[in-house]
C-alpha cells in the first residue's frame, strides 16, 4: 500500500478534497499507483493527513464516480484499471486559443395545466443588460448575416469556458454553432459522409431525434445497449469505418457514467477502426455530487472525438444555441461546405450570449442553478420516499435536470405521462423503450420527468398531487 501524503496548500482556493483527489488521480495516471493496489481506509488516511473523514470520503467519491478507483464491500478501496495511454499533461491556457477575437465580431400553480415555471432559474435582468449593450454599442453588426460557422466572439468564449470547466482544449476555428442539437447533427452527418463514414452506432436506449436524423440521411444504424458502466464497447462495429454516438458523463435515460478505463477503451476502438466518437455532453455542468466529470474530449488521444453540447438546459428553453467541436483534422471540412448553409441561430442572441459569458454572468449562473437544482432534487426524492410507500422509485439522482421514476401503480405509462403533464410537468418515455414494454413489467412503468422548473416551495404539493393521481 503506497503512502498517500499530499502537500496541501492552505493559500489556494481549491478545497482540500479536490487537492486530495488530484494527488491520487495523478499518482494513478503516472503509474505510481498500479491496478489493484489498495488505498488506505477513510479513517487511516484522515489520521495521516489531518483531514476530516468527510473530506477524505469526498475525495474518494470523486475518484469512484470517474472510475479511477473501485470500492469492495467489507474490503476497501482499490485502484481501477486505467490504460497506459491515459498518461497526459494539461496544456497551458495560452496554448489553447490561437488568437483573440473581439466581441463585435410567477410560477404556474400546481393545479393549472400551464407549464411549470420558476423565475429563480434565470436572471433575465442580466441577459437584458447584455442584449441592450449589443443593441447600443454593436448595432451595426446586426445589419449583416451571421457567420455560417457561428459568431467568432461566441466561439472564442465557448473555447475559453470549455477549457476551464470541462478540460477541453480546442481552437475557436474547431467550433460550429447551430440552432439545436438536431441541426448540429445534420451538419455532422454531411461531414461524416465526406470522411467516408456510412455506419453509426447509437445508444439503446438513446436520443430518438438523433437516431431519426442519421436514419433519414441513409446511414446504416447499429443499436448498442447501455449498461451500468455505459455503452457496451465490445458490441461496436469492428473492421469498418463508423461513428458511435455516446453520452459518457450522464446517460439521460439510465444515468450511467462511463468509468475512465472504459473511456480509453472507447478511444482505442475509434483509433483501431479508423472511426469517430460523437460525445454528447448533455447536462454535464449540472452534477450534484463532487466535481463535474471530465469530458471524453479532454483525454489524451481524443483527436477522433466530436464534442456536442447545448445551452438550452443551462439557460432557458427558447435559446436554441448548440455547438460541436470538430477534431482538428476535420476543422477545415466545414468551411468547404459553409457556403451552402445559412446560420440558423439569431446573431443578436449569439452576441448576447458571448457578452453574458465574457462578463462572467454565465459562470455565476451555473453555480447558482447547480445549488438550486440540488436542493430541488433532494426535496423531490425525500417527498416521494415519504408519500409513495416505496411504490415510486427515483433513479439517477446525481446530475441533470430530470429524474427517472420507476412507478409501481398498475397504470400504463401513457396515462402516467398525461397525469404529470396535467400538472405542468414535462415528461417523456425513457428513450427507445416503448410504453407497451413498460406496461408489461408487473404493473410497473418508467417515466422521465423534468423537475428543474418546479419552484422549490411547490415541490411537496406537486409530489402530493402526482402520488394522488398515480397511485389512486
TORVOFI-431237 format. One record per residue (C-alpha): residue number from 1; x, y, z; residue in three letters. Coordinates in steps of 0.02 Angstrom, whole numbers. Example, Ala and Ser with C-alpha at 12.3 -4.5 7.8 and 13.67 -1.06 7.14 Angstrom:
2
REC   i      X      Y      Z  aa
REC   1    615   -225    390 ALA
REC   2    684    -53    357 SER
END
This chain:
472
REC   i      X      Y      Z  aa
REC   1      0      0      0 UNK
REC   2     77    165    -57 UNK
REC   3     86    304     71 UNK
REC   4    -29    447     21 UNK
REC   5     48    610     80 UNK
REC   6    -20    755    -22 UNK
REC   7     54    928      4 UNK
REC   8    -99   1031     48 UNK
REC   9    -92   1214      3 UNK
REC  10   -189   1323    126 UNK
REC  11   -166   1477     17 UNK
REC  12   -263   1403   -130 UNK
REC  13   -449   1421   -157 UNK
REC  14   -459   1237   -205 UNK
REC  15   -550   1133    -72 UNK
REC  16   -446   1001     17 UNK
REC  17   -548    857    -54 UNK
REC  18   -508    917   -231 UNK
REC  19   -322    929   -189 UNK
REC  20   -328    751   -121 UNK
REC  21   -424    692   -275 UNK
REC  22   -296    772   -392 UNK
REC  23   -149    698   -296 UNK
REC  24   -217    519   -304 UNK
REC  25   -276    537   -484 UNK
REC  26   -104    597   -539 UNK
REC  27    -21    453   -446 UNK
REC  28   -133    330   -539 UNK
REC  29   -108    413   -708 UNK
REC  30     82    418   -688 UNK
REC  31     91    236   -637 UNK
REC  32    148    270   -459 UNK
REC  33     -8    179   -402 UNK
REC  34    -45     21   -500 UNK
REC  35   -203    -75   -542 UNK
REC  36   -270   -174   -395 UNK
REC  37   -170    -77   -264 UNK
REC  38   -267    -49   -104 UNK
REC  39   -293    128    -39 UNK
REC  40   -292    174    146 UNK
REC  41   -459    170    236 UNK
REC  42   -551    334    265 UNK
REC  43   -502    341    449 UNK
REC  44   -322    290    415 UNK
REC  45   -297    424    282 UNK
REC  46   -387    551    391 UNK
REC  47   -264    516    531 UNK
REC  48   -108    526    423 UNK
REC  49   -157    685    330 UNK
REC  50   -252    781    464 UNK
REC  51   -403    794    350 UNK
REC  52   -576    753    414 UNK
REC  53   -653    585    370 UNK
REC  54   -788    679    273 UNK
REC  55   -657    769    167 UNK
REC  56   -566    606    128 UNK
REC  57   -731    524     83 UNK
REC  58   -774    668    -37 UNK
REC  59   -606    644   -125 UNK
REC  60   -631    456   -138 UNK
REC  61   -809    479   -203 UNK
REC  62   -749    588   -346 UNK
REC  63   -619    457   -391 UNK
REC  64   -754    323   -381 UNK
REC  65   -878    409   -495 UNK
REC  66   -743    442   -626 UNK
REC  67   -685    261   -619 UNK
REC  68   -508    285   -553 UNK
REC  69   -543    176   -402 UNK
REC  70   -670     44   -352 UNK
REC  71   -747      1   -184 UNK
REC  72   -762   -179   -125 UNK
REC  73   -886   -211     18 UNK
REC  74   -804   -257    182 UNK
REC  75   -633   -240     99 UNK
REC  76   -594    -60     50 UNK
REC  77   -542     46    -99 UNK
REC  78   -433    -15   -243 UNK
REC  79   -353     64   -397 UNK
REC  80   -452     27   -556 UNK
REC  81   -383    -25   -724 UNK
REC  82   -331    131   -820 UNK
REC  83   -246    106   -987 UNK
REC  84    -66    158  -1006 UNK
REC  85   -115    279  -1144 UNK
REC  86   -205    380  -1011 UNK
REC  87    -48    470   -956 UNK
REC  88    -64    652  -1004 UNK
REC  89    -13    828   -964 UNK
REC  90   -128    978   -956 UNK
REC  91    -82   1114  -1081 UNK
REC  92    -70   1296  -1033 UNK
REC  93   -215   1410  -1073 UNK
REC  94   -104   1510  -1191 UNK
REC  95    -81   1353  -1299 UNK
REC  96   -268   1329  -1323 UNK
REC  97   -331   1484  -1408 UNK
REC  98   -242   1526  -1570 UNK
REC  99   -300   1704  -1569 UNK
REC 100   -411   1828  -1481 UNK
REC 101   -569   1885  -1569 UNK
REC 102   -660   2043  -1517 UNK
REC 103   -840   2036  -1462 UNK
REC 104   -903   2129  -1619 UNK
REC 105   -864   2012  -1718 UNK
REC 106  -2228   1695   -556 UNK
REC 107  -2230   1506   -567 UNK
REC 108  -2382   1412   -631 UNK
REC 109  -2488   1341   -491 UNK
REC 110  -2488   1153   -469 UNK
REC 111  -2674   1139   -510 UNK
REC 112  -2651   1227   -676 UNK
REC 113  -2620   1139   -842 UNK
REC 114  -2496   1277   -887 UNK
REC 115  -2312   1228   -890 UNK
REC 116  -2218   1245   -726 UNK
REC 117  -2104   1396   -721 UNK
REC 118  -1980   1450   -589 UNK
REC 119  -1915   1630   -607 UNK
REC 120  -1769   1586   -491 UNK
REC 121  -1693   1480   -630 UNK
REC 122  -1631   1626   -734 UNK
REC 123  -1592   1811   -708 UNK
REC 124  -1665   1894   -861 UNK
REC 125  -1607   2065   -800 UNK
REC 126  -1426   2017   -831 UNK
REC 127  -1470   1944  -1000 UNK
REC 128  -1564   2103  -1045 UNK
REC 129  -1415   2208   -990 UNK
REC 130  -1301   2113  -1109 UNK
REC 131  -1426   2121  -1252 UNK
REC 132  -1451   2308  -1228 UNK
REC 133  -1263   2335  -1238 UNK
REC 134  -1256   2239  -1402 UNK
REC 135  -1401   2342  -1471 UNK
REC 136  -1321   2505  -1412 UNK
REC 137  -1136   2479  -1446 UNK
REC 138  -1131   2347  -1583 UNK
REC 139  -1292   2377  -1681 UNK
REC 140  -1202   2400  -1850 UNK
REC 141  -1151   2216  -1842 UNK
REC 142  -1334   2165  -1840 UNK
REC 143  -1362   2229  -2017 UNK
REC 144  -1258   2085  -2083 UNK
REC 145  -1295   1899  -2083 UNK
REC 146  -1211   1789  -1956 UNK
REC 147  -1062   1681  -1999 UNK
REC 148  -1123   1506  -2051 UNK
REC 149   -997   1436  -1927 UNK
REC 150  -1060   1548  -1786 UNK
REC 151  -1006   1716  -1718 UNK
REC 152   -818   1724  -1685 UNK
REC 153   -843   1809  -1517 UNK
REC 154   -956   1671  -1454 UNK
REC 155   -843   1533  -1519 UNK
REC 156   -698   1613  -1426 UNK
REC 157   -796   1621  -1263 UNK
REC 158   -852   1440  -1282 UNK
REC 159   -672   1384  -1308 UNK
REC 160   -617   1477  -1151 UNK
REC 161   -761   1411  -1047 UNK
REC 162   -739   1229  -1101 UNK
REC 163   -556   1229  -1055 UNK
REC 164   -593   1296   -881 UNK
REC 165   -750   1192   -846 UNK
REC 166   -729   1031   -946 UNK
REC 167   -543   1020   -979 UNK
REC 168   -572   1025  -1167 UNK
REC 169   -433   1106  -1268 UNK
REC 170   -487   1175  -1436 UNK
REC 171   -473   1323  -1553 UNK
REC 172   -624   1433  -1596 UNK
REC 173   -596   1375  -1776 UNK
REC 174   -647   1198  -1725 UNK
REC 175   -817   1256  -1656 UNK
REC 176   -977   1253  -1760 UNK
REC 177  -1135   1338  -1692 UNK
REC 178  -1313   1298  -1745 UNK
REC 179  -1492   1306  -1681 UNK
REC 180  -1511   1147  -1579 UNK
REC 181  -1432    975  -1572 UNK
REC 182  -1535    913  -1719 UNK
REC 183  -1467   1049  -1834 UNK
REC 184  -1291   1015  -1773 UNK
REC 185  -1315    829  -1807 UNK
REC 186  -1371    867  -1985 UNK
REC 187  -1209    963  -2014 UNK
REC 188  -1111    820  -1936 UNK
REC 189  -1196    691  -2048 UNK
REC 190  -1136    787  -2200 UNK
REC 191   -958    797  -2133 UNK
REC 192   -954    612  -2088 UNK
REC 193  -1008    567  -2265 UNK
REC 194   -861    668  -2331 UNK
REC 195   -749    562  -2218 UNK
REC 196   -820    402  -2293 UNK
REC 197   -921    356  -2138 UNK
REC 198  -1088    273  -2179 UNK
REC 199  -1119    174  -2020 UNK
REC 200  -1171    243  -1849 UNK
REC 201  -1187    151  -1683 UNK
REC 202  -1314    228  -1564 UNK
REC 203  -1351    203  -1380 UNK
REC 204  -1500     94  -1341 UNK
REC 205  -1600    168  -1258 UNK
REC 206  -1548    336  -1326 UNK
REC 207  -1597    504  -1400 UNK
REC 208  -1726    468  -1535 UNK
REC 209  -1712    630  -1638 UNK
REC 210  -1528    593  -1672 UNK
REC 211  -1571    416  -1724 UNK
REC 212  -1703    483  -1843 UNK
REC 213  -1582    607  -1923 UNK
REC 214  -1450    475  -1961 UNK
REC 215  -1583    355  -2024 UNK
REC 216  -1658    487  -2138 UNK
REC 217  -1485    531  -2204 UNK
REC 218  -1461    350  -2259 UNK
REC 219  -1336    290  -2128 UNK
REC 220  -1334    108  -2075 UNK
REC 221  -1377    103  -1890 UNK
REC 222  -1323    -19  -1754 UNK
REC 223  -1411     -3  -1584 UNK
REC 224  -1290    -40  -1441 UNK
REC 225  -1352    -74  -1264 UNK
REC 226  -1308     43  -1120 UNK
REC 227  -1257    -45   -959 UNK
REC 228  -1208     13   -784 UNK
REC 229  -1038     69   -847 UNK
REC 230  -1104    147  -1007 UNK
REC 231  -1103     90  -1188 UNK
REC 232  -1061    -94  -1220 UNK
REC 233   -900    -57  -1315 UNK
REC 234   -874   -240  -1362 UNK
REC 235  -1035   -230  -1465 UNK
REC 236   -974    -87  -1575 UNK
REC 237   -942   -119  -1761 UNK
REC 238   -768   -188  -1796 UNK
REC 239   -659   -180  -1951 UNK
REC 240   -768    -49  -2034 UNK
REC 241   -761    139  -2028 UNK
REC 242   -903    201  -1917 UNK
REC 243   -956    331  -1789 UNK
REC 244  -1034    299  -1618 UNK
REC 245  -1146    421  -1525 UNK
REC 246  -1121    415  -1336 UNK
REC 247  -1158    518  -1180 UNK
REC 248  -1023    453  -1062 UNK
REC 249  -1039    581   -921 UNK
REC 250  -1227    568   -893 UNK
REC 251  -1334    450   -994 UNK
REC 252  -1502    538   -997 UNK
REC 253  -1607    380   -987 UNK
REC 254  -1511    269   -865 UNK
REC 255  -1395    391   -776 UNK
REC 256  -1247    279   -819 UNK
REC 257  -1072    355   -808 UNK
REC 258   -931    279   -910 UNK
REC 259   -777    247   -799 UNK
REC 260   -607    312   -853 UNK
REC 261   -541    142   -908 UNK
REC 262   -691    112  -1020 UNK
REC 263   -668    285  -1096 UNK
REC 264   -493    239  -1151 UNK
REC 265   -558     75  -1221 UNK
REC 266   -682    177  -1324 UNK
REC 267   -543    291  -1386 UNK
REC 268   -441    137  -1433 UNK
REC 269   -590     67  -1530 UNK
REC 270   -600    228  -1631 UNK
REC 271   -414    225  -1668 UNK
REC 272   -409     40  -1713 UNK
REC 273   -558     53  -1830 UNK
REC 274   -518    223  -1908 UNK
REC 275   -683    283  -1834 UNK
REC 276   -758    429  -1738 UNK
REC 277   -842    455  -1569 UNK
REC 278   -983    581  -1555 UNK
REC 279   -986    637  -1372 UNK
REC 280  -1149    715  -1315 UNK
REC 281  -1100    806  -1155 UNK
REC 282  -1282    832  -1106 UNK
REC 283  -1309    922   -939 UNK
REC 284  -1126    895   -894 UNK
REC 285  -1114   1051   -785 UNK
REC 286  -1264   1002   -680 UNK
REC 287  -1182    874   -566 UNK
REC 288  -1230    874   -383 UNK
REC 289  -1105    753   -305 UNK
REC 290   -922    801   -316 UNK
REC 291   -850    894   -464 UNK
REC 292   -914    881   -643 UNK
REC 293   -841    728   -729 UNK
REC 294   -707    770   -859 UNK
REC 295   -763    758  -1039 UNK
REC 296   -705    617  -1152 UNK
REC 297   -644    754  -1268 UNK
REC 298   -524    813  -1132 UNK
REC 299   -424    650  -1130 UNK
REC 300   -263    619  -1223 UNK
REC 301   -294    530  -1388 UNK
REC 302   -463    613  -1413 UNK
REC 303   -425    678  -1588 UNK
REC 304   -563    565  -1654 UNK
REC 305   -696    637  -1538 UNK
REC 306   -831    757  -1599 UNK
REC 307   -898    851  -1447 UNK
REC 308  -1080    909  -1439 UNK
REC 309  -1164   1021  -1312 UNK
REC 310  -1304   1148  -1294 UNK
REC 311  -1354   1300  -1191 UNK
REC 312  -1540   1259  -1188 UNK
REC 313  -1539   1163  -1024 UNK
REC 314  -1424   1283   -932 UNK
REC 315  -1501   1448   -991 UNK
REC 316  -1683   1441  -1044 UNK
REC 317  -1776   1334  -1169 UNK
REC 318  -1804   1467  -1301 UNK
REC 319  -1617   1488  -1328 UNK
REC 320  -1583   1357  -1460 UNK
REC 321  -1395   1378  -1467 UNK
REC 322  -1298   1216  -1484 UNK
REC 323  -1122   1183  -1542 UNK
REC 324   -998   1049  -1589 UNK
REC 325   -810   1040  -1583 UNK
REC 326   -733    952  -1731 UNK
REC 327   -567    858  -1721 UNK
REC 328   -426    966  -1789 UNK
REC 329   -414    850  -1939 UNK
REC 330   -596    890  -1986 UNK
REC 331   -600   1075  -1940 UNK
REC 332   -567   1133  -2118 UNK
REC 333   -704   1024  -2192 UNK
REC 334   -846   1137  -2135 UNK
REC 335   -777   1289  -2224 UNK
REC 336   -787   1192  -2387 UNK
REC 337   -975   1166  -2366 UNK
REC 338  -1018   1325  -2269 UNK
REC 339  -1072   1421  -2424 UNK
REC 340  -1219   1303  -2442 UNK
REC 341  -1287   1342  -2268 UNK
REC 342  -1358   1494  -2178 UNK
REC 343  -1332   1516  -1992 UNK
REC 344  -1490   1458  -1902 UNK
REC 345  -1454   1547  -1736 UNK
REC 346  -1502   1728  -1706 UNK
REC 347  -1349   1839  -1721 UNK
REC 348  -1415   1951  -1583 UNK
REC 349  -1433   1802  -1464 UNK
REC 350  -1260   1738  -1508 UNK
REC 351  -1179   1906  -1470 UNK
REC 352  -1283   1925  -1311 UNK
REC 353  -1227   1753  -1251 UNK
REC 354  -1045   1797  -1293 UNK
REC 355  -1057   1951  -1182 UNK
REC 356  -1152   1851  -1048 UNK
REC 357  -1003   1733  -1042 UNK
REC 358   -869   1866  -1059 UNK
REC 359   -936   1961   -907 UNK
REC 360   -938   1803   -801 UNK
REC 361  -1128   1803   -786 UNK
REC 362  -1141   1629   -861 UNK
REC 363  -1017   1552   -741 UNK
REC 364  -1107   1632   -593 UNK
REC 365  -1272   1570   -661 UNK
REC 366  -1209   1390   -673 UNK
REC 367  -1154   1393   -491 UNK
REC 368  -1323   1461   -439 UNK
REC 369  -1431   1335   -531 UNK
REC 370  -1319   1190   -481 UNK
REC 371  -1354   1234   -300 UNK
REC 372  -1539   1268   -332 UNK
REC 373  -1569   1107   -430 UNK
REC 374  -1475   1008   -299 UNK
REC 375  -1597   1071   -166 UNK
REC 376  -1745   1034   -280 UNK
REC 377  -1684    858   -315 UNK
REC 378  -1657    819   -131 UNK
REC 379  -1830    884    -90 UNK
REC 380  -1910    785   -232 UNK
REC 381  -1828    622   -179 UNK
REC 382  -1875    649      3 UNK
REC 383  -2057    687    -39 UNK
REC 384  -2077    532   -149 UNK
REC 385  -1999    424    -14 UNK
REC 386  -2117    493    118 UNK
REC 387  -2276    489     16 UNK
REC 388  -2268    341   -104 UNK
REC 389  -2239    197     20 UNK
REC 390  -2100    131    -92 UNK
REC 391  -2210    121   -246 UNK
REC 392  -2116    262   -336 UNK
REC 393  -1927    242   -350 UNK
REC 394  -1817    389   -402 UNK
REC 395  -1672    340   -515 UNK
REC 396  -1522    444   -574 UNK
REC 397  -1505    573   -437 UNK
REC 398  -1326    629   -467 UNK
REC 399  -1344    754   -608 UNK
REC 400  -1453    835   -740 UNK
REC 401  -1620    924   -739 UNK
REC 402  -1728    768   -741 UNK
REC 403  -1751    606   -647 UNK
REC 404  -1811    434   -696 UNK
REC 405  -1958    368   -596 UNK
REC 406  -2000    184   -582 UNK
REC 407  -2185    187   -542 UNK
REC 408  -2271     32   -473 UNK
REC 409  -2452     80   -496 UNK
REC 410  -2528    -36   -624 UNK
REC 411  -2565    112   -737 UNK
REC 412  -2498    121   -916 UNK
REC 413  -2352    238   -947 UNK
REC 414  -2457    345  -1066 UNK
REC 415  -2580    383   -926 UNK
REC 416  -2440    424   -803 UNK
REC 417  -2365    543   -930 UNK
REC 418  -2535    626   -958 UNK
REC 419  -2559    646   -769 UNK
REC 420  -2389    730   -749 UNK
REC 421  -2419    850   -892 UNK
REC 422  -2589    897   -819 UNK
REC 423  -2488    974   -677 UNK
REC 424  -2373   1066   -796 UNK
REC 425  -2228    943   -778 UNK
REC 426  -2142    894   -943 UNK
REC 427  -2109    708   -956 UNK
REC 428  -2051    583  -1086 UNK
REC 429  -2042    396  -1106 UNK
REC 430  -1864    336  -1074 UNK
REC 431  -1776    332  -1240 UNK
REC 432  -1813    190  -1359 UNK
REC 433  -1913     90  -1231 UNK
REC 434  -2094     94  -1291 UNK
REC 435  -2236    120  -1171 UNK
REC 436  -2306    -53  -1205 UNK
REC 437  -2150   -140  -1139 UNK
REC 438  -2156    -35   -981 UNK
REC 439  -2337    -84   -953 UNK
REC 440  -2294   -269   -958 UNK
REC 441  -2173   -267   -811 UNK
REC 442  -2291   -324   -675 UNK
REC 443  -2385   -160   -668 UNK
REC 444  -2225    -57   -665 UNK
REC 445  -2189     86   -785 UNK
REC 446  -2040    202   -807 UNK
REC 447  -2054    388   -843 UNK
REC 448  -1929    532   -856 UNK
REC 449  -1990    694   -778 UNK
REC 450  -1909    866   -781 UNK
REC 451  -1912    942   -607 UNK
REC 452  -1800   1092   -635 UNK
REC 453  -1940   1216   -672 UNK
REC 454  -2044   1168   -520 UNK
REC 455  -2020   1305   -388 UNK
REC 456  -1936   1233   -234 UNK
REC 457  -2079   1286   -120 UNK
REC 458  -2206   1197   -233 UNK
REC 459  -2119   1027   -239 UNK
REC 460  -2206    950    -86 UNK
REC 461  -2377    996   -155 UNK
REC 462  -2335    939   -332 UNK
REC 463  -2271    771   -270 UNK
REC 464  -2427    752   -163 UNK
REC 465  -2535    781   -317 UNK
REC 466  -2432    663   -425 UNK
REC 467  -2443    525   -296 UNK
REC 468  -2629    554   -285 UNK
REC 469  -2651    539   -473 UNK
REC 470  -2532    393   -500 UNK
REC 471  -2569    281   -351 UNK
REC 472  -2756    307   -333 UNK
END
